[in-house]
Amino acid sequence: MDAPLFSVIVLSYRSGDFLYTALDSVLVQDYPNVELLVADDGTPDFDRAAVEAYLQANAGANIRHYAVLTTAENQGTVRNFNRALEEARGVYLKGIGADDALYDAHVLTQVSQMFRETGACLLAARVMKCDPALQPVEPLRDKFLRSLPELSPEEVWKRLCVHNDLPAAGMFYTRDFFETYGYYDQHCRLLEDWPAWLRATRQGCQIAFGDFWGAKYRADTGFATGIHPDYLKDKSYTFETEIRPYRRRLGMGRYLLSLGNMRLRDSLTVRKLYGMLFRR
């Protein structure tokens, strides 16, 4: 088959009906060779049979394989994601939270075309910020994304050390990414993306930019806009393992900016204000 298998992993935990919106965004894709995995992370009373029945009833011919993965206990985003990655068979890979959705029916086709054209193993597409009903509010800032083709991996790494401006909902991978740079760091519980991107760009990974809409992002859900202690602990761990040991390479000025930025952003008062403003 000319189109390599594209695995989409929908990450679910207490997602309710949001899950079916995310599934629909995958089921309508016009890409001809899709694998759809639902990875639920120990949701109480998760109805696996109902989800499997929904997929069986709605999967078109392009959905070559689907499966619903469950755990008895909540393990956290990182372990849940890694478990699903081990099950995935695709050459191209996408993980998306069950409270978000692929932007339209053409996303996977556009991503696969960009991967072929660029030879990259990591791609960033634009993301639309949405309200709880998944209605568009405004685009997430993409100035940094648009600069990616002109920046070296070293420059991207230095920027990411100060602030993570890559939108997780809009990131796509090839299997080579995980084979080269490893799976997500399971010392973290909730934060999978920032540590992985720091590690990869520091080792020379070039991130491609796709100038199209990749995802719809519900801005009032998830851990990034809250003060979950595990999320803040993961950020502190990431700083200590992925930034502090490389402070000389980063440069003292940028290192101090990174340290100050993290401490300021992760104070409980600032996180509360940030969450309130972000959800407006």
NORHU-V634059 format. One record per residue. N is the residue number from 1. SS is DSSP state (A for helix, B for strand, O for the rest). OMEGA is omega in whole degrees, 0 to 359 (999 if undefined). D_CENTER is the distance of its C-alpha to the mean C-alpha in Angstrom with 2 decimals. Layout:
N_SS_OMEGA_D_CENTER + N_SS_OMEGA_D_CENTER
//
This chain:
1_O_183_27.36 + 2_O_183_26.34 + 3_O_178_22.75 + 4_O_180_20.75 + 5_O_180_18.98 + 6_B_180_15.45 + 7_B_175_13.64 + 8_B_181_11.26 + 9_B_177_10.19 + 10_B_184_10.40 + 11_B_188_9.88 + 12_B_168_12.95 + 13_O_183_15.05 + 14_O_187_17.92 + 15_O_179_16.30 + 16_O_182_19.71 + 17_O_175_20.22 + 18_A_183_16.76 + 19_A_184_15.89 + 20_A_174_18.41 + 21_A_177_17.15 + 22_A_179_13.74 + 23_A_179_15.89 + 24_A_181_18.19 + 25_A_175_15.66 + 26_A_184_15.23 + 27_A_181_18.94 + 28_O_183_20.12 + 29_O_179_18.50 + 30_O_176_21.33 + 31_O_192_19.96 + 32_O_188_22.66 + 33_O_189_21.06 + 34_B_168_18.14 + 35_B_181_17.29 + 36_B_178_15.75 + 37_B_173_14.94 + 38_B_181_14.76 + 39_B_179_14.01 + 40_B_188_15.74 + 41_O_173_16.00 + 42_O_176_19.65 + 43_O_177_20.04 + 44_O_177_23.81 + 45_O_175_25.61 + 46_O_185_22.65 + 47_O_182_24.52 + 48_A_182_23.41 + 49_A_181_26.44 + 50_A_179_25.68 + 51_A_178_22.17 + 52_A_178_23.69 + 53_A_179_26.52 + 54_A_179_24.33 + 55_A_179_22.56 + 56_A_183_26.00 + 57_A_189_27.48 + 58_A_181_24.91 + 59_O_177_23.53 + 60_O_183_25.11 + 61_O_182_26.45 + 62_O_176_23.31 + 63_B_187_21.47 + 64_B_181_22.93 + 65_B_172_21.63 + 66_B_179_19.97 + 67_B_176_19.88 + 68_B_182_19.18 + 69_B_181_18.41 + 70_O_173_19.59 + 71_O_181_20.58 + 72_O_182_23.62 + 73_O_177_22.14 + 74_O_182_18.93 + 75_O_183_17.40 + 76_O_185_14.30 + 77_A_187_10.55 + 78_A_180_10.84 + 79_A_178_13.85 + 80_A_179_12.82 + 81_A_181_9.83 + 82_A_179_12.36 + 83_A_180_15.03 + 84_A_178_13.43 + 85_A_178_12.71 + 86_A_179_16.40 + 87_A_186_17.45 + 88_O_182_15.69 + 89_O_190_18.25 + 90_O_171_16.57 + 91_O_175_16.91 + 92_B_187_13.77 + 93_B_176_10.54 + 94_B_172_7.62 + 95_B_181_5.70 + 96_B_177_5.90 + 97_B_183_7.63 + 98_O_177_11.30 + 99_O_176_12.06 + 100_O_181_10.28 + 101_B_169_11.40 + 102_B_192_11.63 + 103_O_180_14.00 + 104_O_187_17.04 + 105_O_187_18.68 + 106_O_188_18.42 + 107_A_185_14.75 + 108_A_177_14.74 + 109_A_179_18.19 + 110_A_179_17.34 + 111_A_181_14.46 + 112_A_177_16.88 + 113_A_179_19.57 + 114_A_178_17.76 + 115_A_179_17.02 + 116_A_184_20.72 + 117_A_187_21.96 + 118_A_186_20.20 + 119_O_181_20.03 + 120_O_175_16.74 + 121_O_178_14.29 + 122_B_186_11.24 + 123_B_177_11.00 + 124_B_175_9.90 + 125_B_182_11.13 + 126_B_184_12.44 + 127_B_177_11.22 + 128_B_174_13.97 + 129_B_184_14.42 + 130_B_177_16.23 + 131_O_182_18.65 + 132_O_178_18.76 + 133_O_182_20.31 + 134_O_174_17.41 + 135_O_184_19.96 + 136_B_176_19.03 + 137_B_178_19.92 + 138_B_177_19.07 + 139_B_168_16.68 + 140_O_182_14.32 + 141_O_184_16.14 + 142_O_179_15.67 + 143_A_179_18.57 + 144_A_179_16.64 + 145_A_182_14.67 + 146_A_180_18.13 + 147_A_185_19.58 + 148_A_181_17.37 + 149_A_181_20.00 + 150_A_184_22.70 + 151_O_174_21.16 + 152_O_176_21.61 + 153_A_178_19.00 + 154_A_179_21.25 + 155_A_177_21.14 + 156_A_179_17.38 + 157_A_181_17.36 + 158_A_177_20.05 + 159_A_181_18.30 + 160_A_177_15.14 + 161_A_181_17.67 + 162_A_180_19.02 + 163_O_179_16.01 + 164_O_180_12.26 + 165_O_177_12.27 + 166_O_181_9.08 + 167_O_184_7.06 + 168_A_182_3.29 + 169_A_183_4.62 + 170_A_183_6.64 + 171_B_181_5.56 + 172_B_188_7.70 + 173_B_161_9.69 + 174_B_179_13.25 + 175_A_179_14.74 + 176_A_180_16.56 + 177_A_184_13.66 + 178_A_177_13.70 + 179_A_181_17.47 + 180_A_189_18.03 + 181_A_177_15.91 + 182_O_178_15.48 + 183_O_180_13.08 + 184_O_185_11.23 + 185_O_185_14.03 + 186_O_166_15.52 + 187_O_175_17.61 + 188_O_179_14.76 + 189_O_186_14.38 + 190_O_187_11.54 + 191_O_181_9.82 + 192_O_194_7.91 + 193_A_186_6.24 + 194_A_177_9.47 + 195_A_182_11.91 + 196_A_182_10.56 + 197_A_176_10.59 + 198_A_181_13.93 + 199_A_184_15.36 + 200_A_182_14.63 + 201_A_177_15.92 + 202_A_180_18.79 + 203_O_172_19.77 + 204_O_180_19.86 + 205_O_176_16.65 + 206_O_179_16.92 + 207_B_178_13.96 + 208_B_177_15.08 + 209_B_175_14.86 + 210_B_184_15.12 + 211_B_177_17.31 + 212_B_180_16.42 + 213_B_181_14.44 + 214_B_187_11.18 + 215_B_169_10.17 + 216_B_187_11.96 + 217_B_176_10.66 + 218_B_191_13.11 + 219_O_185_13.96 + 220_O_179_16.13 + 221_O_177_14.03 + 222_O_186_11.75 + 223_O_187_12.67 + 224_O_181_11.84 + 225_O_181_14.85 + 226_O_182_17.10 + 227_O_179_19.07 + 228_O_185_18.11 + 229_A_179_20.01 + 230_A_178_17.69 + 231_A_179_14.85 + 232_A_176_17.52 + 233_A_178_18.86 + 234_A_179_15.65 + 235_A_178_15.66 + 236_A_177_19.32 + 237_A_180_18.90 + 238_A_178_16.45 + 239_A_184_19.09 + 240_A_184_21.85 + 241_A_186_20.49 + 242_A_182_18.50 + 243_A_185_20.53 + 244_A_181_23.97 + 245_A_184_25.22 + 246_A_186_24.68 + 247_A_178_26.31 + 248_A_177_29.17 + 249_A_181_27.05 + 250_A_185_25.05 + 251_O_188_28.34 + 252_A_180_29.81 + 253_A_181_29.34 + 254_A_178_25.62 + 255_A_179_25.32 + 256_A_176_27.26 + 257_A_178_25.19 + 258_A_180_22.01 + 259_A_180_23.87 + 260_A_180_25.31 + 261_A_181_22.16 + 262_A_181_20.38 + 263_A_180_23.52 + 264_A_184_24.00 + 265_A_186_20.57 + 266_O_171_20.43 + 267_O_185_23.95 + 268_A_181_24.23 + 269_A_181_26.18 + 270_A_179_23.79 + 271_A_178_20.76 + 272_A_179_22.86 + 273_A_180_23.88 + 274_A_179_20.42 + 275_A_180_19.25 + 276_A_181_22.42 + 277_A_184_22.12 + 278_A_184_18.47 + 279_O_180_19.46 + 280_O_999_22.57
//
